[in-house]
Amino acid sequence: MGVERRDAILSYLWRHQSARVGALAEMFDVSTVTVRADLSSLETAGMVVRLHGAVRLSKSAESELAFAERRRANGAAKARIGAAAAALVQEGDSIALDAGTTTLEIARRLKEREALIVVTNGLDIAMELSHAPGVEIVMLGGRIRKSALSFSGREAEDSLSLYRMDRLFLGVDAFDIGVGLTTDHESEARLNRAMIAAAGEVVAVADSSKFGRRALNLVAPVERLDHLITDTGIPAETGAALDARGVVWSAV
């Protein structure tokens, strides 16, 4: 019960930023002594910062929980998209997998493939495929963004000039028909553009929550895509606009 309660405390702090010790004791129907013991354990693990009579998440815990929340969000749709994307991969292919929760779902379905080369900037993707005997992994280096387990930077961009992949599976932060694919992270936008330049075919994978959104840094216009795989929540007007631009798309 103690472990479950500590997890629940972290979940509450994720939603509300901070909490008073007395409020937590009342919420979980335990004594303040018990709550303080829980908080001491969480503080030792580096998950919380204790204040006078209160507590908040640590910066590292915020990053970890943010990543966990992204993985859970629209999980069923991402799994379907991942399966559909993996079906496009043939043995003997060389592919690039952009870092992301949807592309991780693709990686999970490639473990039994043979003679497959995967180029990626996703640390969790590389780890997912590390025990797949038929998959050769090329890990792009650079600086790691810990909250996303992704590498980017000049080293990663320069190394892509040495490769030519059959197909890129590109994750999407924001997708606007008029603007294109965008992200809040400048270094990742640059790396994504380098990936696109090195790939024979570009397949975007995006659940429908990404549509109608814009971020600061342009990755590519919609017309640069060869294929989009999404879920059935895609707005009808978005599908019509993709057809008008000659982008092949499927909703799973």
Secondary structure in CASP SS format (residue, H / E / C, confidence):
PFRMAT SS
TARGET T0000
AUTHOR 0000-0000-0000
METHOD secondary structure of the structure
MODEL  1
M C 1.00
G H 1.00
V H 1.00
E H 1.00
R H 1.00
R H 1.00
D H 1.00
A H 1.00
I H 1.00
L H 1.00
S H 1.00
Y H 1.00
L H 1.00
W H 1.00
R H 1.00
H H 1.00
Q C 1.00
S E 1.00
A E 1.00
R E 1.00
V H 1.00
G H 1.00
A H 1.00
L H 1.00
A H 1.00
E H 1.00
M H 1.00
F H 1.00
D C 1.00
V C 1.00
S C 1.00
T H 1.00
V H 1.00
T H 1.00
V H 1.00
R H 1.00
A H 1.00
D H 1.00
L H 1.00
S H 1.00
S H 1.00
L H 1.00
E H 1.00
T H 1.00
A C 1.00
G C 1.00
M C 1.00
V E 1.00
V E 1.00
R E 1.00
L E 1.00
H C 1.00
G C 1.00
A E 1.00
V E 1.00
R E 1.00
L E 1.00
S C 1.00
K H 1.00
S H 1.00
A H 1.00
E H 1.00
S H 1.00
E H 1.00
L H 1.00
A H 1.00
F H 1.00
A H 1.00
E H 1.00
R H 1.00
R H 1.00
R H 1.00
A C 1.00
N C 1.00
G H 1.00
A H 1.00
A H 1.00
K H 1.00
A H 1.00
R H 1.00
I H 1.00
G H 1.00
A H 1.00
A H 1.00
A H 1.00
A H 1.00
A C 1.00
L C 1.00
V C 1.00
Q C 1.00
E C 1.00
G C 1.00
D C 1.00
S E 1.00
I E 1.00
A E 1.00
L E 1.00
D C 1.00
A C 1.00
G C 1.00
T H 1.00
T H 1.00
T H 1.00
L H 1.00
E H 1.00
I H 1.00
A H 1.00
R C 1.00
R C 1.00
L C 1.00
K C 1.00
E C 1.00
R C 1.00
E C 1.00
A C 1.00
L E 1.00
I E 1.00
V E 1.00
V E 1.00
T E 1.00
N C 1.00
G E 1.00
L H 1.00
D H 1.00
I H 1.00
A H 1.00
M H 1.00
E H 1.00
L H 1.00
S C 1.00
H C 1.00
A C 1.00
P C 1.00
G C 1.00
V E 1.00
E E 1.00
I E 1.00
V E 1.00
M E 1.00
L C 1.00
G C 1.00
G C 1.00
R E 1.00
I E 1.00
R E 1.00
K C 1.00
S C 1.00
A C 1.00
L C 1.00
S E 1.00
F E 1.00
S E 1.00
G C 1.00
R H 1.00
E H 1.00
A H 1.00
E H 1.00
D H 1.00
S H 1.00
L H 1.00
S C 1.00
L C 1.00
Y C 1.00
R C 1.00
M E 1.00
D E 1.00
R E 1.00
L E 1.00
F E 1.00
L E 1.00
G E 1.00
V C 1.00
D C 1.00
A E 1.00
F E 1.00
D E 1.00
I C 1.00
G C 1.00
V C 1.00
G E 1.00
L E 1.00
T E 1.00
T E 1.00
D C 1.00
H C 1.00
E H 1.00
S H 1.00
E H 1.00
A H 1.00
R H 1.00
L H 1.00
N H 1.00
R H 1.00
A H 1.00
M H 1.00
I H 1.00
A H 1.00
A H 1.00
A E 1.00
G E 1.00
E E 1.00
V E 1.00
V E 1.00
A E 1.00
V E 1.00
A C 1.00
D C 1.00
S H 1.00
S H 1.00
K H 1.00
F E 1.00
G C 1.00
R C 1.00
R C 1.00
A C 1.00
L C 1.00
N E 1.00
L E 1.00
V E 1.00
A E 1.00
P C 1.00
V H 1.00
E H 1.00
R H 1.00
L C 1.00
D C 1.00
H E 1.00
L E 1.00
I E 1.00
T E 1.00
D C 1.00
T C 1.00
G C 1.00
I C 1.00
P C 1.00
A H 1.00
E H 1.00
T H 1.00
G H 1.00
A H 1.00
A H 1.00
L H 1.00
D H 1.00
A H 1.00
R C 1.00
G C 1.00
V C 1.00
V E 1.00
W E 1.00
S E 1.00
A E 1.00
V C 1.00
END
